[in-house]
Each structure stands twice: as structure tokens, then as C-alpha cells.
Amino acid sequence: LGRVQAGRYQESHAGTIAKTNPQGSGYYRGTNMKVVIATSLYPPDIADPAPYVKELATRLARDHEVTIVTYGRMPEEVSGVLVSATDKRSPALIRMFRFTILLIRALRGADLLLVQSGISAEIPALIAGRVRHTILRISPEPVKRSLWRLQVRHQLQRRARTIVRDGALDRPEILPFAPYPTEAITAYEAAWERHIGD
């Protein structure tokens, strides 16, 4: 699906999370991996990548042990997913330090780190160390053109084995007096199946 081998990582423009496992071939299905997702936004936040991360965690938790490390005061719970959060109201450096500590703890024994783009998740991911396989999801918004932010993104891209530029489709809206969007729901489910590589 449009993946191109580029240096040490695979880049996916079609939005597929990963088809190859760190050991060689095949997908992660059934191997019960420990997956850590580092994200700056998570529900109740509504901006991207918050809804995407929640849906991804829900789907990955069917087969894997999933932990989300995020910023937030009262993050939404997802069945089968551990959510570790640090308060957004703290000063920026303290907040990022706490996030980094949470991420280091979550990464003990982890097989896969999924990093959602955003400087407040990218810096801790660089500090926290290497895991067997790192995936970076780059959101459609361009990174601010400051030299140090570009350098952080570049370093994380060099470490990542897979880069995902797109996500699955947005969830179709179900309106009270409109017909049920069967085709849109089917396309949505198919997009997620392709996205996580089932």
C-alpha cells in the first residue's frame, strides 16, 4: 500500500501502521505485544490526534497490551488500555519532565512505541530511549519552522522504523432522523482494517 523503504524506516503514505514486525515478516496479530502510545492529545481533547489515538488503542487492545502516555487531567478510559497522564496545568518544563518519566516507566519491556507527532511527545520519546520498533505518525499540520523543532523531528524520524503520514477515515456521523450510513460505516471499518494491517 504505497510503502517505500527509505533509510532505516518505512514510510507509508497510505496510512498503514505496520505490516512488518521487528523480527522480520508478518504482522503483530496474535503475538501479544506490549504497545506504548505517546501522544500530546487524548480525549476529552477533540483535536487530532485525540480521537484517532482512542480508536487505535481500542482496536490494538484486542490483541495486545496497550498503554497510552498523555497530557491531561481526566483522560477517558478505554477497556483493556492503561492510560497514564500528567496534568496539563503544570508549567511546560515540569509537565514535559513528568511525561518523560511516565514514558520511561511505560516503555519497560515494550515491543512497540507509537509516537503521535507534536513536540511535547517527540522530545520525551527521544529522551526515553529505544524500543524494538518505533512508529512515528506525522499529523497533516506542518511542524513550525524553527530549527530546533525540525531537528527534533529529524532525529525521531531517523530512529523510527515506520513513518505514517495519514490515519484511517474519520468516523461517520450518525444523525437521528437520517438513514443509517451503512456504506460509510463499512468503508470506515475497512479503512481501519487496512490501517492497522489486519
C-alpha positions as CSV (number, residue, x, y, z in Angstrom):
1,L,0.0,0.0,0.0
2,G,2.4,2.7,-1.1
3,R,5.2,2.0,1.5
4,V,8.6,3.0,0.4
5,Q,11.8,1.8,2.0
6,A,13.7,4.9,3.0
7,G,16.8,4.6,5.0
8,R,16.2,2.7,8.3
9,Y,12.4,3.2,8.3
10,Q,9.4,2.5,6.1
11,E,7.2,5.4,5.1
12,S,3.6,4.9,4.5
13,H,1.5,7.4,2.6
14,A,-1.5,5.1,2.5
15,G,-1.8,5.2,6.3
16,T,-0.9,1.6,7.1
17,I,0.6,1.3,10.7
18,A,2.8,-1.6,10.0
19,K,2.9,-4.9,8.1
20,T,6.4,-6.0,9.2
21,N,7.3,-6.9,12.7
22,P,10.7,-6.2,14.2
23,Q,11.8,-9.8,13.8
24,G,11.3,-9.9,10.1
25,S,8.0,-10.6,8.4
26,G,4.3,-10.8,9.2
27,Y,2.1,-8.6,11.3
28,Y,1.8,-8.4,15.1
29,R,-1.6,-10.1,15.2
30,G,-1.6,-12.8,17.9
31,T,1.8,-12.1,19.3
32,N,0.5,-10.2,22.3
33,M,3.0,-7.3,22.2
34,K,3.4,-4.5,24.7
35,V,2.5,-1.3,22.8
36,V,3.0,2.2,24.2
37,I,1.4,5.2,22.5
38,A,2.9,8.6,23.3
39,T,0.6,11.5,22.5
40,S,0.1,15.1,23.5
41,L,-3.7,15.0,22.9
42,Y,-6.1,12.4,24.0
43,P,-9.9,12.5,24.8
44,P,-11.6,14.5,26.2
45,D,-9.5,16.7,23.8
46,I,-11.2,16.8,20.5
47,A,-8.4,17.9,18.1
48,D,-6.4,15.4,16.1
49,P,-4.8,13.0,17.1
50,A,-7.1,12.6,20.2
51,P,-10.0,10.6,18.6
52,Y,-7.5,8.7,16.4
53,V,-5.4,7.6,19.4
54,K,-8.5,6.4,21.3
55,E,-9.8,4.4,18.3
56,L,-6.3,2.9,17.6
57,A,-5.8,1.9,21.3
58,T,-9.3,0.3,21.4
59,R,-8.5,-1.8,18.3
60,L,-4.9,-2.7,19.3
61,A,-6.1,-3.7,22.8
62,R,-8.0,-6.7,21.2
63,D,-4.6,-8.5,20.7
64,H,-2.0,-6.5,22.6
65,E,-1.2,-4.9,26.0
66,V,-1.7,-1.2,25.3
67,T,-0.5,1.8,27.4
68,I,-1.2,5.4,26.5
69,V,1.0,8.2,27.9
70,T,-0.5,11.6,27.5
71,Y,-1.2,15.0,29.0
72,G,-4.5,15.6,30.6
73,R,-6.4,15.8,33.9
74,M,-9.2,13.3,33.4
75,P,-8.4,11.2,30.4
76,E,-11.2,8.9,29.1
77,E,-10.9,5.3,29.9
78,V,-10.7,2.6,27.3
79,S,-11.4,-1.0,28.1
80,G,-8.2,-3.0,28.3
81,V,-6.0,0.1,28.0
82,L,-3.8,1.6,30.7
83,V,-3.8,5.4,30.4
84,S,-1.0,7.3,32.2
85,A,-1.4,11.1,32.2
86,T,0.4,14.2,33.6
87,D,-1.6,17.3,34.4
88,K,-1.6,19.9,31.6
89,R,-1.9,22.7,34.1
90,S,1.7,22.3,35.2
91,P,4.4,24.6,33.8
92,A,5.7,23.4,30.4
93,L,9.1,22.1,31.5
94,I,7.7,20.3,34.6
95,R,4.9,18.8,32.5
96,M,7.3,17.5,29.9
97,F,9.6,16.1,32.6
98,R,6.7,14.2,34.2
99,F,5.6,13.0,30.8
100,T,9.1,11.7,30.1
101,I,9.2,9.8,33.4
102,L,5.8,8.2,32.7
103,L,7.0,7.2,29.2
104,I,10.3,5.7,30.5
105,R,8.2,3.6,33.0
106,A,5.7,2.6,30.4
107,L,8.5,1.5,27.9
108,R,10.0,-1.1,30.3
109,G,9.6,-4.3,28.3
110,A,7.8,-2.6,25.4
111,D,7.9,-4.0,22.0
112,L,6.5,-1.1,20.1
113,L,6.3,2.7,20.6
114,L,3.8,4.7,18.6
115,V,4.6,8.4,18.7
116,Q,2.0,10.9,17.7
117,S,3.7,14.0,16.2
118,G,3.9,17.0,18.4
119,I,7.0,18.5,20.1
120,S,5.6,17.7,23.6
121,A,5.5,13.9,22.7
122,E,8.5,13.9,20.4
123,I,11.1,15.2,22.8
124,P,10.2,12.7,25.6
125,A,10.2,9.9,23.0
126,L,13.8,10.8,22.1
127,I,14.9,11.0,25.7
128,A,13.0,7.9,26.8
129,G,15.3,5.6,24.7
130,R,14.9,3.0,22.1
131,V,12.5,0.2,21.9
132,R,12.5,-2.7,19.4
133,H,10.3,-0.9,16.9
134,T,9.3,2.8,16.9
135,I,6.5,4.2,14.6
136,L,6.0,7.9,14.1
137,R,2.6,9.2,13.0
138,I,3.0,12.6,11.4
139,S,-0.1,14.7,11.5
140,P,-1.2,16.7,8.5
141,E,-0.3,20.0,10.2
142,P,3.2,21.1,9.3
143,V,5.8,21.4,12.0
144,K,6.6,25.0,12.9
145,R,9.7,26.0,11.0
146,S,12.0,26.6,14.0
147,L,15.4,25.0,13.6
148,W,15.3,23.1,16.9
149,R,11.8,21.7,16.2
150,L,12.9,20.5,12.8
151,Q,16.0,18.9,14.4
152,V,13.8,17.0,17.0
153,R,11.5,15.8,14.2
154,H,14.5,14.7,12.1
155,Q,16.2,12.8,15.0
156,L,12.9,11.0,15.7
157,Q,12.4,10.2,12.0
158,R,15.9,8.7,11.9
159,R,15.1,6.5,14.9
160,A,11.7,5.4,13.7
161,R,11.4,2.3,11.6
162,T,8.0,3.2,10.2
163,I,6.5,6.7,9.5
164,V,2.8,7.0,8.9
165,R,1.5,10.2,7.3
166,D,-2.2,9.5,7.3
167,G,-4.7,7.9,9.6
168,A,-7.9,5.9,8.9
169,L,-11.0,7.7,7.9
170,D,-13.0,9.9,10.3
171,R,-15.9,8.1,11.9
172,P,-19.2,8.7,10.0
173,E,-21.7,10.8,11.8
174,I,-25.0,9.0,12.7
175,L,-27.8,11.6,12.6
176,P,-31.1,11.0,14.4
177,F,-33.5,11.3,11.5
178,A,-31.3,10.3,8.7
179,P,-30.8,6.8,7.3
180,Y,-28.1,4.7,8.8
181,P,-24.9,5.3,6.8
182,T,-24.2,1.6,6.1
183,E,-21.8,2.3,3.2
184,A,-19.9,4.9,5.2
185,I,-19.6,2.6,8.2
186,T,-18.4,-0.3,6.1
187,A,-15.8,2.0,4.4
188,Y,-14.7,3.3,7.9
189,E,-14.2,-0.3,9.2
190,A,-12.3,-1.4,6.1
191,A,-10.0,1.7,6.3
192,W,-9.2,0.8,9.9
193,E,-8.5,-2.8,9.0
194,R,-6.1,-1.7,6.3
195,H,-4.6,0.9,8.7
196,I,-3.6,-1.5,11.4
197,G,-2.6,-4.1,8.9
198,D,-5.1,-6.9,9.7
